[in-house]
């Protein structure tokens, strides 16, 4: 396994590895992805094998140019209304943390989409990712670069610790800017649905194409992140609302290695005012002033940090459930032990 900083040379080498059927972990603005050539079924099978990912959980196809859409989707199956929505979204929200479900082209192997006739397509907002994709075949299938179901990686070292020698190359591009996976939007049906909340808020999408609804448990698995249990740390994680966590009593005689993860300083201070004993508790805050963007970017980073401290349990506070807060809460609830 090669572990290299992003550079012109390493991107060229990584692109060649992809062309040859290898796997390259690379930075995006959301999280680090485990990339394989989207047109190579054997390479795609290796992604599932390395991650221990179930084959019914489809991958996201990453592109680096709008023109590449013609190579990965079937425009003959896109009606005028769908095409209008696609171009509105692409013009305003690509590149960015938005994946759009579209009818797939026959060139994309069925293993990439778990046998579905649709694929999730994304144009990442990261220069290194765009360069790597454009230097390869132009389309790279990439789930998050971590063992299936675990915490998503927001740094190259998270990938190294989780997958190590199973990957042919890890490109280190520094910490992820957004820190949460992309929003996945299905525009193929009569009802527009967000299958997975993520880095693009629902409100930004609705401004462009009108009302959309959230996915339900009854919906088929059309994208990553729809399974009930996902994004879980090794440490038991318990998710509480603001009132519950503020009133959660810490007794140092019970457990010295309990961690509390607060959304902001106000919540942390309110909790401290209720405690007689707290000095041995491990306390983390996602955003001191309650900035939702900062909280999102710190979520997985902080959970990785707590996991590495070998705490015995984590109590985490839900974020305000608007904008990116919806995506933060989705990750916490799916990773929770309660």
C-alpha positions as CSV (number, residue, x, y, z in Angstrom):
1,X,0.0,0.0,0.0
2,X,1.3,3.4,-0.9
3,X,0.5,6.4,1.4
4,X,1.3,9.7,-0.3
5,X,0.4,13.3,0.0
6,X,-1.7,14.8,-2.9
7,X,0.6,16.0,-5.6
8,X,0.6,16.0,-9.4
9,X,2.8,12.9,-9.4
10,X,0.7,11.0,-6.8
11,X,-2.6,11.9,-8.6
12,X,-1.1,10.6,-11.9
13,X,0.0,7.4,-10.2
14,X,-3.4,7.0,-8.5
15,X,-5.2,7.4,-11.8
16,X,-3.1,4.7,-13.4
17,X,-3.8,2.4,-10.5
18,X,-7.6,3.0,-11.1
19,X,-7.2,2.3,-14.8
20,X,-5.4,-1.0,-13.9
21,X,-8.3,-2.1,-11.7
22,X,-6.8,-1.1,-8.4
23,X,-8.3,0.7,-5.4
24,X,-7.3,4.3,-4.4
25,X,-8.6,6.1,-1.2
26,X,-8.8,9.8,-2.0
27,X,-10.0,13.0,-0.3
28,X,-13.3,14.7,-1.1
29,X,-15.0,17.6,0.6
30,X,-17.4,15.2,2.3
31,X,-15.3,12.2,3.6
32,X,-12.5,10.1,2.1
33,X,-13.7,7.7,-0.6
34,X,-12.5,4.3,-1.6
35,X,-12.3,4.6,-5.4
36,X,-12.5,2.0,-8.2
37,X,-13.0,2.4,-11.9
38,X,-16.8,2.7,-12.3
39,X,-16.7,0.6,-15.6
40,X,-14.6,-2.3,-14.2
41,X,-16.8,-4.9,-12.5
42,X,-13.9,-6.8,-11.0
43,X,-12.5,-3.7,-9.4
44,X,-16.0,-2.9,-8.1
45,X,-16.3,-6.3,-6.5
46,X,-13.0,-5.7,-4.7
47,X,-14.5,-2.6,-3.1
48,X,-17.3,-4.7,-1.6
49,X,-14.8,-7.3,-0.5
50,X,-12.3,-4.8,1.1
51,X,-15.1,-2.9,3.0
52,X,-17.0,-6.1,3.8
53,X,-19.9,-4.3,2.4
54,X,-23.2,-6.1,1.5
55,X,-23.8,-6.4,-2.2
56,X,-27.3,-5.0,-1.9
57,X,-25.9,-1.6,-0.8
58,X,-25.2,0.4,-4.0
59,X,-22.2,2.7,-4.7
60,X,-22.0,6.3,-5.8
61,X,-20.5,7.2,-9.1
62,X,-18.2,10.2,-9.0
63,X,-17.6,12.4,-12.1
64,X,-15.4,15.4,-12.7
65,X,-17.2,17.0,-15.6
66,X,-20.9,17.5,-16.5
67,X,-20.1,16.1,-19.9
68,X,-19.3,12.7,-18.4
69,X,-23.0,12.3,-17.5
70,X,-23.5,10.9,-21.1
71,X,-21.1,8.0,-20.2
72,X,-22.8,7.0,-17.0
73,X,-26.6,7.7,-17.3
74,X,-29.2,6.9,-19.9
75,X,-30.6,10.1,-21.2
76,X,-33.3,8.3,-23.3
77,X,-35.0,7.4,-20.0
78,X,-35.0,11.0,-18.7
79,X,-38.1,12.9,-19.5
80,X,-38.2,16.7,-20.0
81,X,-39.3,17.5,-16.4
82,X,-36.5,15.3,-14.9
83,X,-34.0,16.8,-17.3
84,X,-35.0,20.3,-16.2
85,X,-34.5,19.4,-12.5
86,X,-31.2,17.7,-13.2
87,X,-29.7,20.7,-14.9
88,X,-31.1,23.2,-12.3
89,X,-29.4,21.1,-9.6
90,X,-26.2,20.5,-11.5
91,X,-25.9,24.2,-12.4
92,X,-26.4,25.4,-8.9
93,X,-25.2,22.6,-6.5
94,X,-22.5,20.8,-8.5
95,X,-19.7,20.5,-7.7
96,X,-20.8,19.8,-4.2
97,X,-22.1,17.3,-1.6
98,X,-25.1,16.2,-3.6
99,X,-25.7,12.8,-5.2
100,X,-28.6,12.5,-7.7
101,X,-30.3,9.2,-8.5
102,X,-30.7,8.8,-12.3
103,X,-31.3,6.0,-14.8
104,X,-27.9,4.3,-15.3
105,X,-26.1,3.7,-18.6
106,X,-25.5,0.1,-19.7
107,X,-21.8,0.7,-19.5
108,X,-22.0,0.9,-15.7
109,X,-21.8,-2.7,-14.4
110,X,-24.8,-3.9,-12.3
111,X,-22.6,-4.6,-9.3
112,X,-22.0,-0.9,-8.9
113,X,-25.7,-0.3,-8.4
114,X,-26.6,-3.6,-6.7
115,X,-28.5,-4.7,-9.8
116,X,-30.7,-1.5,-9.9
117,X,-31.4,0.3,-13.1
118,X,-30.6,3.6,-11.4
119,X,-27.3,5.0,-10.1
120,X,-26.4,7.8,-7.7
121,X,-24.1,10.3,-9.5
122,X,-22.0,13.0,-7.8
123,X,-19.5,15.7,-8.8
124,X,-17.3,16.3,-5.8
125,X,-16.1,19.8,-4.8
126,X,-12.5,18.9,-4.2
127,X,-9.7,19.7,-6.6
128,X,-7.7,16.5,-5.9
129,X,-10.7,14.3,-6.4
130,X,-11.6,16.0,-9.6
131,X,-8.1,15.7,-10.9
132,X,-7.8,12.0,-10.0
133,X,-11.2,11.2,-11.6
134,X,-10.4,13.2,-14.8
135,X,-7.0,11.5,-15.2
136,X,-8.6,8.0,-14.8
137,X,-11.5,6.8,-16.9
138,X,-13.7,9.9,-15.9
139,X,-16.0,8.0,-13.6
140,X,-15.0,6.5,-10.2
141,X,-17.3,4.5,-7.9
142,X,-16.5,5.4,-4.3
143,X,-18.2,4.6,-1.0
144,X,-16.6,5.9,2.2
145,X,-13.1,4.5,2.7
146,X,-13.8,2.6,6.0
147,X,-15.0,-0.9,7.1
148,X,-18.7,-1.2,6.4
149,X,-20.9,0.3,9.1
150,X,-18.1,2.1,11.0
151,X,-17.3,5.8,11.4
152,X,-16.7,7.5,8.1
153,X,-13.1,8.7,7.5
154,X,-12.4,12.5,7.4
155,X,-8.6,12.1,7.4
156,X,-6.2,9.9,5.5
157,X,-5.0,8.3,8.8
158,X,-8.6,7.2,9.5
159,X,-8.4,5.2,6.2
160,X,-5.0,3.8,7.1
161,X,-6.2,2.7,10.5
162,X,-9.4,1.2,9.1
163,X,-8.4,-0.5,5.8
164,X,-4.6,-0.4,5.8
165,X,-2.9,-2.8,3.4
166,X,-6.2,-3.7,1.7
167,X,-5.9,-0.5,-0.4
168,X,-3.4,0.0,-3.2
169,X,-2.9,3.7,-2.5
170,X,-4.1,6.3,0.1
171,X,-3.9,9.9,-1.0
172,X,-3.6,12.4,1.9
173,X,-5.3,15.6,1.1
174,X,-5.8,16.8,4.7
175,X,-9.1,16.9,6.7
176,X,-12.4,16.9,4.9
177,X,-14.0,20.3,4.7
178,X,-17.7,19.3,5.0
179,X,-17.1,16.1,7.1
180,X,-20.5,14.5,6.3
181,X,-21.4,12.4,3.3
182,X,-23.4,13.8,0.4
183,X,-27.2,14.3,0.4
184,X,-28.7,11.6,-1.9
185,X,-31.7,12.8,-3.9
186,X,-34.0,10.7,-6.1
187,X,-35.6,12.6,-8.9
188,X,-36.6,9.5,-11.0
189,X,-40.2,9.2,-9.6
190,X,-43.3,11.3,-9.4
191,X,-42.4,12.2,-5.8
192,X,-38.9,13.7,-5.2
193,X,-37.2,12.1,-2.2
194,X,-34.1,12.6,-0.1
195,X,-32.9,9.1,0.5
196,X,-30.0,10.2,2.8
197,X,-29.6,13.7,4.3
198,X,-26.1,15.0,4.0
199,X,-23.9,17.9,3.1
200,X,-26.4,19.8,1.0
201,X,-29.4,20.9,3.1
202,X,-32.9,20.1,2.0
203,X,-33.8,23.8,2.0
204,X,-31.1,24.5,-0.7
205,X,-32.6,21.8,-2.9
206,X,-36.2,22.9,-2.4
207,X,-35.4,26.5,-3.5
208,X,-34.5,25.1,-6.9
209,X,-37.0,22.3,-7.6
210,X,-39.8,22.6,-5.0
211,X,-41.0,20.4,-2.2
212,X,-39.2,17.1,-1.5
213,X,-39.9,14.4,1.1
214,X,-37.7,12.2,3.2
215,X,-37.2,8.5,2.6
216,X,-39.2,6.1,4.7
217,X,-38.2,2.6,6.0
218,X,-40.5,1.1,3.4
219,X,-38.5,2.5,0.5
220,X,-36.2,0.2,-1.4
221,X,-32.4,0.7,-0.8
222,X,-31.4,2.9,-3.7
223,X,-28.4,4.6,-2.2
224,X,-25.8,4.2,0.6
225,X,-26.7,5.2,4.1
226,X,-30.3,3.9,4.0
227,X,-29.7,1.0,6.4
228,X,-30.9,1.4,10.0
229,X,-27.5,0.8,11.6
230,X,-24.5,2.6,10.1
231,X,-21.8,5.1,11.0
232,X,-21.2,3.4,14.3
233,X,-18.1,3.9,16.6
234,X,-16.6,0.9,18.4
235,X,-17.7,2.5,21.6
236,X,-21.3,2.3,22.7
237,X,-23.0,5.5,21.6
238,X,-26.2,6.8,23.3
239,X,-28.0,9.8,21.7
240,X,-30.0,12.2,23.8
241,X,-31.9,15.4,23.0
242,X,-30.9,18.7,24.7
243,X,-33.1,18.3,27.8
244,X,-32.1,14.7,28.3
245,X,-28.3,15.3,28.1
246,X,-28.4,18.4,30.3
247,X,-30.2,16.3,33.0
248,X,-28.0,13.3,32.6
249,X,-26.2,12.8,35.9
250,X,-22.6,11.8,35.9
251,X,-21.3,9.9,38.9
252,X,-17.6,9.3,38.9
253,X,-18.1,6.2,41.0
254,X,-20.0,4.6,38.1
255,X,-17.6,5.0,35.3
256,X,-14.5,7.2,35.0
257,X,-14.4,6.7,31.2
258,X,-17.7,8.2,30.2
259,X,-17.6,10.8,27.4
260,X,-20.1,13.6,26.8
261,X,-20.4,15.1,23.3
262,X,-22.3,18.4,23.3
263,X,-23.5,20.4,20.3
264,X,-22.4,23.8,21.7
265,X,-20.9,25.5,24.8
266,X,-24.3,26.7,26.1
267,X,-25.5,23.0,26.4
268,X,-22.2,22.0,28.0
269,X,-22.4,24.8,30.5
270,X,-26.0,24.0,31.4
271,X,-25.0,20.4,32.0
272,X,-22.0,21.4,34.2
273,X,-24.3,23.5,36.3
274,X,-26.4,20.4,37.1
275,X,-23.4,18.2,38.1
276,X,-21.8,17.7,41.5
277,X,-19.1,15.4,40.1
278,X,-17.8,15.8,36.6
279,X,-14.0,16.2,36.7
280,X,-13.3,12.7,35.5
281,X,-15.8,12.9,32.6
282,X,-14.4,13.4,29.1
283,X,-16.2,16.4,27.6
284,X,-16.2,17.4,23.9
285,X,-18.1,20.1,22.0
286,X,-18.8,20.1,18.3
287,X,-19.1,23.9,17.9
288,X,-18.4,26.3,20.7
289,X,-20.8,28.9,19.3
290,X,-23.3,26.5,17.8
291,X,-22.2,26.9,14.2
292,X,-23.9,24.0,12.3
293,X,-21.2,23.9,9.5
294,X,-18.4,23.6,12.1
295,X,-20.4,21.0,14.0
296,X,-20.9,18.9,10.9
297,X,-17.2,19.1,9.9
298,X,-16.2,18.0,13.4
299,X,-18.7,15.1,14.0
300,X,-16.8,12.1,12.6
301,X,-13.4,13.6,13.6
302,X,-14.5,13.9,17.2
303,X,-16.1,10.4,17.3
304,X,-12.9,9.0,16.0
305,X,-11.0,10.8,18.7
306,X,-13.3,9.5,21.4
307,X,-13.1,6.0,20.0
308,X,-9.3,6.1,20.2
309,X,-9.4,7.2,23.9
310,X,-11.0,3.9,24.8
311,X,-13.9,5.4,26.6
312,X,-16.5,2.9,27.7
313,X,-19.6,4.9,26.6
314,X,-20.4,8.1,24.8
315,X,-23.5,10.3,25.4
316,X,-24.1,12.6,22.4
317,X,-26.4,15.5,22.1
318,X,-28.6,15.8,19.0
319,X,-28.2,19.0,16.9
320,X,-31.1,21.4,16.0
321,X,-32.9,19.4,13.3
322,X,-32.7,22.0,10.5
323,X,-30.3,22.4,7.6
324,X,-27.1,20.3,8.2
325,X,-28.4,19.4,11.6
326,X,-30.7,16.9,10.0
327,X,-27.7,15.1,8.5
328,X,-25.8,15.2,11.8
329,X,-28.7,13.7,13.6
330,X,-29.1,11.0,10.9
331,X,-25.5,9.9,11.5
332,X,-25.8,10.0,15.3
333,X,-29.0,8.0,15.3
334,X,-27.8,5.4,12.9
335,X,-24.6,4.9,14.9
336,X,-26.3,4.8,18.2
337,X,-26.5,1.8,20.6
338,X,-29.9,2.9,22.0
